[in-house]
Amino acid sequence: MNFPAMNNGRQTPAMETAADSSSSAFSFISKGWREVRDSADADLRLMKDRANSFKNIAASFDREIENLIYSATPTFTVPPIRQSSEIEFMKKLHPKMSEFRRVYSAPEISRKVMEKCGPRANLGIELSRIRSTIAAEVFGTVEEDMKGIIEFNKVRSEKLNEEGQFGEWEPIRVLKTRFREFEKKNSTVEIFAGFKKNEFVEKVKSSLEVPPLDVPELLAVLVRQSGPFLDQFGIRRREPPAVDPDKISDELDLRIASVLQSTGHCSERGGSWTDFMKPDVTDGKRHVAIVTTASLPWMTGTAVNPLFRAAYLAKSAKQKVTLLVPWLCRSDQELVYPNNLTFGSPEEQENYIRNWLEESVGFKADFRISFYPGKFSRERRSIIPAGDTSQFIPSKNADIAILEEPEHLNWYHHGKRWTDKFNHVVGIVHTNYLEYIKREKNGALQAFFVKHINNLVTRAHCHRVLRLSAATQDMPKSVICNVHGVNPKFLKIGEKVAAERELGQQAFSKGAYFLGKMVWAKGYKELIDLLAKHKNDLNGFKLDVYGNGEDAHEVQSTAKRLDLNLNFQKGRDHADDSLQGYKVFINPSVSDVLCTATAEALAMGKFVVCADHPSNEFFSSFPNCLTYKTPEDFVAKVKEALANEPQPLTPEQRYNLSWEAATKRFIEYSELDRILNNEYSATTIRKSNGKAIARSVSMPTLSEMVDGGIAFAHYCLTGNEFLRLCTGAIPGTRDYGRQHCKDLHLLPPQVESPIYGCYL
């Protein structure tokens, strides 16, 4: 503390006067402070008693609330507790939380509490103001003395603050802390026991047009979203007997849809939210998605037949149809499509496909064409999907799926399980892959593994499998039925030939021919072996061969070396005018599942000489189909066909070759008729209140558990790039690349399926 300076130990009169004044001031301050301290001590004791009373009341109220919570029966979605008389009494007993916060959290809390707590309510004294007033009156003329007194009081005040007498009063601090804890507990009670929610949250919710999902609803969504993942292990939730799971699921779907609609959210390909949406059948039509592995202008069976299937399914107008075909980048288009034909955009290729189809069938088909990313494999001479193909069908249209070549589509499929996304999945087996693989190096070993892989993936991803003939491998859930027809223009050619023959005109002026892609596996090996072995027996027999392919040079060189009477021509359309004059079509191939060229030749009224093989079983019922079992029998059938005229097709035979009949067979054998007529099994869907909803299954069968485990294991294995490459996958096909993003206007895979998403 700073005092006035001494002058050689002597004091002046002015200094003595100042000293007397200082002594008087300190005496006054000491006396006043003692009175204030005694009064404050009395008030503090009273406040402590009041605080203890408040604490006892709060503790008693907490125990009552906890007893109410723990006495409630826990369920999945806790309903609000019934309003009993006891709860009403408790709610009246305690004041509202907002009033507590407003009264006891204000800056003037000390003054208000003391006004309510005791008779000495005028204790709200600010000592700093008293200090300033006294200093101003006593030392108003002596500036240095005033500073000294203030500094002394400041040190004194800090010391007292450290002792806890003039800081924040302990009872008030305890009350504030207790109120905050009580409010947190009250918020927890509101969530799980149905008490009135926080006023701020209520105001926010009331300001929204559609209230957001609350905590129980979010938990229900999470549990249901994890259902497909748990299904991979065969684990499914069992609902209580008194609860209708269909009703709960339907109400939850409507809540989610309404919340999404209120936010303006719209997803084209589905995702974690739109996966919950049931197929849109408000117009009474079901959705059929046909997914295939090839597309025009590649004139292969998996490009042509699915296109006709989509057209004739859409023709009935009973269902909406989408055809999903692969999109190849320009570099792959140059390798696959004939005559250097390429497309700059999916719209250009779609126009080409529609024009070709309309010219072939004679009517305009009303169905949608979509594209998914694909890459061409030179080793397999086939197109491999890139990424998850199922995501290119919107969830609102994910009703019925037709997988053309399901084993091919799912070899490296790393995405959602087809049977999880779609209500009914039908696979159609087109190709006898085992026959092709056996012709390669170490073919027997490779065929063994491929056979079991095909069985596993088709079992895991299909409800029903249709095999075009018994030439394919036997698969689970499969039946044999030819669900393919012929292009209507071949039937018209056959009608024209029959009319010419009725008029006595010569319909056929040429002998025999063979048409097919020029690769050894397409019957060229069998053809050259038969002709070389019986060259003398078929003396003078000339055969015209039409085809292009990677083995063309080798095939022609072999035929020339063996001095076979073969005339090789470039490949062309089977309906070309130059081919209509031939009378006999020879097809010795045993690698086909169901040869399209054989069906086309029969439709045009020609003879067909083919092997007695399961792939030709459907054609053997036609009188113009001549099958052989031995090489000697082959020679006899060829001579028979050249020496006679084929019989005209009857109306019934012509109908059996048509796509109308093929579509009818497909609907019957795929069980699509029951699906379209809303006759559902336990794993499909049924009608409820005008909407299609999933039927709950309480306990999975052993078969379903095995299928789920297979699908999950397959998903894990195909997610490893090293394992994919070891099994022959094209590098970079687990996800689509930048060029596909640019061509198809897609988001990058990292954005479309972020790493924090899970497989559901």
PANU-750592 format. One record per residue (C-alpha): residue in one letter; x, y, z. Coordinates in pm, whole numbers, padded with zeros to 5 digits, always signed. Layout:
BEGIN
aXYZ;...
END
This chain:
BEGIN
m+00000+00000+00000;n+00133+00346-00091;f+00135+00613+00187;p+00236+00981+00164;a+00611+01041+00192;m+00772+01130+00526;n+00978+01448+00565;n+01275+01370+00789;g+01046+01195+01034;r+00842+01510+01091;q+00472+01554+01003;t+00315+01876+00881;p-00032+01991+01006;a-00183+01896+00676;m-00038+01553+00707;e-00168+01511+01059;t-00514+01617+00946;a-00504+01363+00664;a-00392+01094+00905;d-00679+01167+01142;s-00919+01154+00850;s-00776+00824+00733;s-00811+00672+01079;s-01170+00784+01097;a-01240+00641+00754;f-01087+00305+00838;s-01277+00293+01162;f-01599+00362+00975;i-01524+00099+00712;s-01438-00165+00976;k-01753-00101+01170;g-01969-00105+00857;w-01805-00418+00729;r-01867-00608+01055;e-02234-00523+01038;v-02258-00627+00674;r-02069-00951+00739;d-02291-01047+01033;s-02602-00976+00830;a-02466-01172+00532;d-02377-01470+00752;a-02730-01485+00884;d-02871-01467+00534;l-02633-01734+00407;r-02741-01975+00678;l-03101-01915+00578;m-03010-01972+00209;k-02834-02299+00291;d-03144-02425+00468;r-03355-02326+00168;a-03108-02491-00075;n-03111-02816+00119;s-03488-02810+00104;f-03477-02764-00275;k-03224-03045-00311;n-03442-03283-00112;i-03746-03200-00325;a-03548-03248-00650;a-03402-03580-00531;s-03747-03704-00432;f-03886-03602-00771;d-03597-03778-00954;r-03665-04100-00767;e-04031-04084-00861;i-03947-04029-01229;e-03695-04316-01233;n-03950-04548-01072;l-04200-04458-01344;i-03947-04522-01621;y-03818-04853-01488;s-04168-04979-01419;a-04261-04942-01789;t-04242-05260-01998;p-03964-05221-02265;t-04071-05275-02625;f-03919-05196-02963;t-04112-04871-03004;v-04211-04740-02658;p-04557-04579-02663;p-04636-04286-02435;i-04701-04388-02073;r-05068-04391-01981;q-05183-04078-01801;s-05264-04220-01457;s-05378-04010-01165;e-05038-04052-01000;i-04855-03913-01301;e-05100-03621-01323;f-05030-03542-00958;m-04654-03550-01017;k-04683-03332-01323;k-04879-03074-01122;l-04630-03094-00836;h-04321-02981-01022;p-04309-02653-01220;k-04223-02641-01585;m-03858-02649-01685;s-03887-02331-01884;e-04004-02143-01571;f-03715-02285-01367;r-03463-02169-01625;r-03624-01829-01661;v-03631-01763-01284;y-03304-01917-01167;s-03072-01859-01463;a-03120-01481-01495;p-02836-01241-01407;e-03026-01105-01106;i-03078-01456-00961;s-02918-01369-00626;r-03151-01079-00563;k-03466-01269-00665;v-03381-01573-00459;m-03320-01365-00147;e-03642-01173-00203;k-03834-01501-00201;c-03638-01674+00072;g-03631-01444+00379;p-03746-01128+00550;r-03412-00952+00503;a-03458-00915+00131;n-03262-00587+00108;l-02922-00759+00127;g-02841-00706-00240;i-02546-00479-00159;e-02264-00423-00405;l-01953-00354-00193;s-01766-00204-00486;r-02013+00085-00498;i-01985+00143-00120;r-01608+00142-00153;s-01617+00391-00438;t-01856+00624-00253;i-01655+00627+00069;a-01329+00680-00117;a-01477+00967-00316;e-01610+01143-00004;v-01303+01098+00216;f-01021+01126-00033;g-01183+01336-00302;t-00909+01600-00275;v-00618+01367-00223;e-00576+01162-00544;e-00288+00949-00431;d-00456+00863-00103;m-00770+00760-00290;k-00571+00530-00517;g-00408+00374-00216;i-00738+00304-00043;i-00889+00153-00361;e-00587-00066-00417;f-00610-00184-00057;n-00978-00265-00094;k-00910-00444-00423;v-00657-00674-00260;r-00894-00724+00030;s-01180-00811-00204;e-00970-01061-00400;k-00865-01226-00078;l-01222-01257+00037;n-01323-01391-00304;e-01063-01664-00271;e-01215-01759+00060;g-01547-01808-00112;q-01751-01546+00073;f-01809-01301-00211;g-01786-01529-00515;e-02087-01705-00664;w-02291-01822-00370;e-02265-02195-00314;p-02640-02266-00281;i-02716-02082-00603;r-02441-02266-00789;v-02574-02601-00661;l-02926-02508-00764;k-02815-02412-01115;t-02619-02735-01158;r-02906-02942-01024;f-03157-02775-01254;r-02938-02841-01558;e-02905-03210-01466;f-03275-03233-01400;e-03354-03082-01740;k-03128-03337-01915;k-03305-03621-01736;n-03638-03471-01829;s-03535-03469-02197;t-03446-03840-02177;v-03780-03915-02017;e-03955-03727-02296;i-03794-03945-02564;f-03865-04285-02413;a-04174-04226-02196;g-04379-03982-02403;f-04351-03671-02180;k-04388-03329-02334;k-04091-03254-02561;n-03864-02957-02539;e-04037-02633-02640;f-03768-02541-02892;v-03788-02878-03068;e-04166-02854-03068;k-04154-02512-03233;v-03911-02636-03501;k-04124-02941-03578;s-04444-02739-03588;s-04282-02502-03840;l-04224-02794-04082;e-04493-02908-04322;v-04413-03275-04251;p-04262-03357-03908;p-03918-03524-03931;l-03861-03881-03823;d-03834-03916-03447;v-03593-04144-03262;p-03812-04459-03253;e-03880-04426-03626;l-03511-04384-03703;l-03434-04694-03498;a-03702-04886-03688;v-03549-04774-04018;l-03202-04881-03903;v-03325-05224-03795;r-03509-05282-04120;q-03219-05152-04329;s-02990-05402-04160;g-03237-05682-04239;p-03092-05777-04582;f-02742-05787-04432;l-02860-06017-04152;d-03052-06222-04408;q-02718-06320-04560;f-02671-06524-04241;g-03031-06641-04236;i-03119-06416-03940;r-03457-06249-03952;r-03663-06061-03695;r-03963-06228-03539;e-04250-05989-03473;p-04471-06024-03164;p-04792-06218-03240;a-05010-05919-03159;v-04827-05691-03402;d-04910-05683-03771;p-04567-05644-03940;d-04721-05562-04276;k-04917-05271-04130;i-04615-05135-03941;s-04390-05164-04246;d-04649-04996-04465;e-04694-04704-04225;l-04318-04660-04195;d-04283-04655-04575;l-04546-04384-04600;r-04370-04177-04332;i-04035-04203-04507;a-04187-04123-04845;s-04371-03820-04708;v-04057-03685-04537;l-03850-03733-04853;q-04117-03571-05065;s-04137-03272-04831;t-03761-03217-04870;g-03780-03231-05249;h-03548-03532-05260;c-03568-03739-05579;s-03342-04034-05667;e-03339-04201-06007;r-03147-04514-05919;g-03250-04565-05564;g-03026-04585-05263;s-03048-04632-04890;w-03379-04435-04876;t-03558-04529-05195;d-03483-04897-05145;f-03771-04898-04898;m-04017-04784-05163;k-04247-05052-05294;p-04299-05081-05671;d-04531-04817-05806;v-04842-05007-05912;t-05090-04726-05870;d-05187-04758-06237;g-05245-05133-06200;k-04935-05230-06401;r-04634-05425-06281;h-04276-05342-06375;v-04060-05591-06564;a-03687-05526-06607;i-03500-05735-06866;v-03121-05732-06817;t-02898-05879-07088;t-02528-05907-07172;a-02520-05780-07533;s-02685-05527-07759;l-02737-05444-08123;p-02570-05397-08363;w-02390-05707-08235;m-02610-05972-08397;t-02581-06234-08126;g-02852-06432-07949;t-02826-06243-07620;a-02874-05915-07807;v-03161-06011-08039;n-03377-06242-07826;p-03408-06017-07516;l-03501-05731-07747;f-03789-05932-07894;r-03891-06047-07548;a-03918-05686-07429;a-04122-05587-07734;y-04376-05869-07701;l-04410-05836-07325;a-04479-05467-07368;k-04723-05538-07652;s-04977-05686-07412;a-04985-05352-07222;k-05038-05541-06896;q-04699-05444-06757;k-04434-05178-06797;v-04108-05307-06944;t-03750-05179-06925;l-03465-05332-07129;l-03123-05283-06971;v-02835-05336-07213;p-02457-05278-07185;w-02295-04957-07302;l-01944-04993-07445;c-01688-04717-07475;r-01584-04633-07828;s-01266-04842-07812;d-01471-05153-07726;q-01738-05070-07984;e-01474-05086-08256;l-01387-05440-08145;v-01743-05571-08115;y-01980-05401-08356;p-01966-05497-08727;n-01881-05272-09022;n-01693-05024-08796;l-02024-04902-08659;t-01989-04687-08345;f-02210-04457-08141;g-02123-04132-07969;s-02402-04145-07713;p-02657-04391-07570;e-02933-04197-07745;e-02781-04274-08086;q-02760-04645-08010;e-03115-04648-07873;n-03245-04496-08197;y-03060-04762-08395;i-03208-05041-08181;r-03563-04908-08204;n-03546-04859-08581;w-03416-05214-08634;l-03683-05358-08404;e-03971-05171-08562;e-03859-05282-08907;s-03843-05643-08789;v-04166-05679-08591;g-04381-05436-08784;f-04512-05241-08483;k-04384-04975-08248;a-04300-05127-07912;d-04364-04913-07605;f-04088-04995-07358;r-03791-04820-07206;i-03426-04884-07302;s-03158-04812-07042;f-02783-04870-07039;y-02535-04997-06782;p-02152-04979-06806;g-01984-05279-06967;k-01639-05380-07090;f-01549-05625-07365;s-01329-05924-07281;r-01123-06042-07577;e-01036-06369-07407;r-01399-06462-07343;r-01539-06281-07645;s-01814-06143-07424;i-01916-05828-07237;i-01858-05812-06861;p-02065-05566-06650;a-01873-05291-06471;g-02007-05203-06129;d-02339-05296-05971;t-02582-05355-06257;s-02886-05365-06028;q-02848-04998-05932;f-02950-04892-06283;i-03306-05005-06217;p-03478-04749-05990;s-03606-04898-05668;k-03959-04783-05748;n-03945-05006-06059;a-03771-05299-05890;d-04058-05545-05915;i-03982-05831-06159;a-03637-05895-06306;i-03550-06117-06603;l-03178-06194-06614;e-03066-06308-06958;e-02765-06529-06884;p-02780-06496-06503;e-02451-06679-06450;h-02275-06441-06687;l-02426-06132-06522;n-02330-06247-06171;w-01983-06398-06214;y-01826-06076-06087;h-02138-05900-05961;h-02042-05692-05657;g-02362-05524-05551;k-02709-05574-05417;r-02852-05922-05433;w-03112-05939-05710;t-03361-06133-05500;d-03333-05871-05225;k-03411-05581-05454;f-03673-05748-05674;n-03988-05936-05576;h-03943-06205-05843;v-03626-06285-06039;v-03620-06516-06341;g-03296-06630-06504;i-03277-06753-06864;v-02973-06963-06956;h-02863-06898-07315;t-02514-07042-07344;n-02350-07376-07279;y-02034-07235-07126;l-01905-07572-07013;e-01891-07696-07372;y-01681-07397-07477;i-01449-07421-07177;k-01379-07791-07230;r-01222-07705-07565;e-00959-07485-07399;k-00632-07581-07232;n-00697-07752-06897;g-01060-07733-06997;a-01183-08018-06776;l-01049-07854-06459;q-01182-07513-06555;a-01521-07660-06644;f-01542-07822-06301;f-01501-07489-06120;v-01721-07294-06360;k-02001-07548-06324;h-02016-07502-05947;i-01979-07126-05966;n-02271-07110-06210;n-02483-07317-05974;l-02401-07097-05677;v-02461-06758-05836;t-02787-06857-06004;r-02913-07013-05683;a-02830-06703-05482;h-02973-06448-05727;c-03275-06614-05890;h-03613-06741-05777;r-03663-06934-06102;v-03427-07045-06379;l-03535-07137-06733;r-03304-07349-06947;l-03368-07326-07320;s-03270-07691-07361;a-03116-07983-07177;a-02783-07896-07339;t-02716-07654-07054;q-02593-07763-06715;d-02854-07861-06461;m-02907-07575-06217;p-03106-07531-05894;k-03464-07405-05932;s-03452-07470-06308;v-03695-07606-06567;i-03642-07673-06938;c-03847-07475-07187;n-03778-07297-07514;v-03892-06941-07454;h-03744-06803-07777;g-03920-06732-08104;v-03804-06626-08448;n-03804-06288-08612;p-04145-06238-08777;k-03978-06167-09111;f-03865-06532-09135;l-04223-06650-09090;k-04328-06413-09368;i-04061-06560-09594;g-04196-06906-09512;e-04549-06798-09602;k-04420-06656-09929;v-04242-06984-10012;a-04557-07185-09935;a-04765-06959-10161;e-04516-06999-10449;r-04521-07376-10416;e-04902-07380-10422;l-04880-07194-10751;g-04645-07460-10888;q-04339-07237-10884;q-03994-07357-10782;a-03920-07207-10442;f-03565-07340-10396;s-03301-07320-10665;k-02988-07385-10456;g-02857-07679-10257;a-02707-07669-09902;y-02545-07400-09694;f-02413-07335-09344;l-02426-06999-09161;g-02260-06910-08832;k-01988-06714-08660;m-01658-06853-08785;v-01507-06988-08464;w-01422-07354-08410;a-01671-07393-08126;k-01967-07294-08345;g-01978-07626-08531;y-01692-07576-08781;k-01482-07850-08623;e-01767-08103-08645;l-01848-07993-09001;i-01493-08033-09132;d-01453-08368-08955;l-01774-08508-09111;l-01696-08385-09461;a-01333-08503-09446;k-01433-08848-09322;h-01706-08899-09586;k-01561-08699-09872;n-01599-08997-10107;d-01954-09075-09994;l-02055-08716-10065;n-01880-08697-10399;g-01993-08390-10584;f-02153-08237-10276;k-02086-07864-10252;l-02151-07659-09942;d-02159-07277-09919;v-02037-07140-09584;y-02126-06788-09461;g-01960-06635-09159;n-01700-06405-09006;g-01490-06460-08697;e-01149-06473-08536;d-01090-06831-08655;a-01182-06759-09017;h-00828-06786-09155;e-00752-07109-08973;v-01083-07271-09072;q-01036-07185-09438;s-00675-07304-09436;t-00778-07639-09284;a-01054-07690-09541;k-00818-07609-09825;r-00553-07845-09691;l-00808-08128-09670;d-00934-08044-10019;l-01294-08005-09908;n-01554-07867-10147;l-01644-07566-09934;n-01720-07220-10070;f-01653-06956-09801;q-01847-06629-09809;k-01868-06329-09577;g-02131-06337-09308;r-02470-06181-09373;d-02820-06160-09238;h-03004-06491-09255;a-03301-06315-09418;d-03085-06181-09700;d-03227-06243-10049;s-02913-06435-10148;l-02991-06702-09887;q-03361-06752-09953;g-03304-06984-10253;y-03124-07257-10050;k-03322-07569-09970;v-03105-07736-09701;f-02949-07583-09393;i-02675-07795-09233;n-02585-07738-08870;p-02359-08001-08705;s-02291-07787-08395;v-02329-07949-08054;s-02216-07647-07851;d-02535-07446-07899;v-02811-07439-07643;l-03082-07355-07894;c-02957-07255-08236;t-03141-06945-08361;a-03032-07011-08719;t-03197-07356-08709;a-03529-07203-08598;e-03503-06939-08870;a-03436-07199-09139;l-03740-07403-09032;a-03954-07088-09030;m-03851-07021-09393;g-03969-07371-09491;k-03623-07527-09547;f-03484-07867-09457;v-03254-07872-09155;v-02991-08144-09103;c-02867-08137-08744;a-02727-08367-08478;d-02947-08571-08246;h-02858-08354-07949;p-03049-08203-07655;s-03009-07858-07810;n-03220-07971-08107;e-03492-08149-07910;f-03746-07869-07963;f-03693-07878-08343;s-03709-08255-08378;s-04091-08244-08373;f-04094-08054-08705;p-04112-08282-09014;n-03847-08079-09199;c-03590-08134-08923;l-03368-08434-09006;t-03150-08542-08714;y-02856-08783-08730;k-02680-08987-08463;t-02371-09118-08649;p-02148-08987-08928;e-02299-09244-09164;d-02644-09122-09067;f-02532-08770-09148;v-02452-08869-09507;a-02792-09037-09541;k-02983-08733-09411;v-02798-08496-09642;k-02881-08708-09945;e-03245-08737-09830;a-03282-08363-09797;l-03125-08293-10137;a-03349-08546-10306;n-03685-08430-10163;e-03891-08118-10110;p-03968-07984-09760;q-04325-07987-09633;p-04511-07659-09584;l-04554-07554-09221;t-04897-07592-09068;p-05053-07292-08884;e-04984-07464-08551;q-04617-07524-08636;r-04582-07166-08755;y-04736-07040-08429;n-04501-07255-08217;l-04206-07079-08381;s-04347-06729-08323;w-04264-06489-08043;e-04629-06480-07937;a-04607-06851-07848;a-04262-06806-07691;t-04392-06522-07473;k-04685-06735-07362;r-04451-07022-07269;f-04224-06784-07084;i-04507-06638-06874;e-04627-06986-06786;y-04296-07155-06699;s-04149-06856-06517;e-04461-06838-06297;l-04502-06482-06417;d-04873-06542-06479;r-04933-06587-06107;i-04715-06289-06024;l-04894-06060-06270;n-05232-06181-06144;n-05131-06103-05785;e-05121-06464-05673;y-04819-06462-05448;s-04616-06716-05266;a-04450-06668-04928;t-04150-06497-05082;t-04336-06265-05320;i-04589-05989-05254;r-04959-05946-05213;k-05216-05667-05232;s-05308-05466-04925;n-05516-05148-04933;g-05443-05104-05301;k-05066-05124-05255;a-04813-05401-05298;i-04626-05478-04978;a-04382-05746-04875;r-04512-06051-04692;s-04325-06127-04374;v-04162-06463-04316;s-04106-06547-03953;m-03851-06825-03989;p-03620-06883-04288;t-03596-07228-04436;l-03266-07410-04451;s-03251-07348-04825;e-03299-06974-04776;m-03028-06965-04514;v-02787-07143-04748;d-02874-06909-05035;g-02818-06608-04814;g-02481-06737-04699;i-02375-06805-05057;a-02476-06456-05166;f-02286-06295-04879;a-01972-06500-04944;h-01991-06418-05315;y-02028-06049-05235;c-01720-06053-05011;l-01507-06242-05264;t-01603-06021-05559;g-01513-05714-05356;n-01145-05814-05352;e-00968-05692-05664;f-00689-05948-05633;l-00934-06239-05626;r-01124-06092-05917;l-00812-06077-06131;c-00715-06432-06032;t-01050-06561-06159;g-01026-06380-06492;a-01212-06053-06434;i-01127-05750-06642;p-00923-05503-06434;g-01130-05214-06309;t-01472-05374-06352;r-01571-05373-05986;d-01672-05011-06050;y-01728-04822-06370;g-01462-04580-06493;r-01438-04217-06594;q-01532-04274-06956;h-01855-04448-06855;c-01929-04160-06617;k-01888-03920-06906;d-02087-04122-07160;l-02375-04216-06930;h-02371-03896-06720;l-02306-04086-06398;l-02168-03970-06068;p-01829-04120-05978;p-01859-04451-05790;q-01711-04290-05478;v-02003-04044-05474;e-02274-04287-05586;s-02171-04548-05325;p-01957-04380-05054;i-01723-04592-04847;y-01922-04531-04530;g-02227-04696-04688;c-02299-05062-04607;y-02423-05350-04821;l-02793-05370-04761;
END
